[in-house]
Amino acid sequence: MRIALALSLALLTAACVAHPAASERLTESQWRFVTIDGGSPAVPEKATLTFAEDRLSASVGCNGMGGDWRIEQGRLIAGPLMGTKMFCEGPVWEQEQAVSALLVAAPKLEWDGDRLFLNSSGHSAELERLSPEP
């Protein structure tokens, strides 16, 4: 009985230590968009999402956007977002609009190693970590 209790406590403690809080995993990190809205490769490949301590910035290739961010109940709460308004068209424009809508829709956060998945009711994105995890 004591061995089972000790093993249970060890597993619970390891689980708590092995998974830093979502905000800790994002603070001071940079991510590259791999796909936007279910499989469409990000255009261009340099599309990024960067998290500072309490500000985020995103660029899909035409305009930049940024604003405050925090995590609540496993969701990214961003905004209000401000951005540039240069003329864009085609796939870059469509993906920029999708990313903007995704970020303000309180997307659910999920991780798989160095991959971050953002999912809302209307949009989704898969990102790859560019900066090392703290």
Beta strands, then each sheet from edge to edge (+ up, - down):
strand 1: 29-36
strand 2: 40-41
strand 3: 48-51
strand 4: 55-59
strand 5: 64-72
strand 6: 75-83
strand 7: 108-112
strand 8: 115-119
strand 9: 124-129
sheet 1: 2+ 1- 3+ 4- 5+ 6-
sheet 2: 2+ 1- 9+ 8- 7+
end
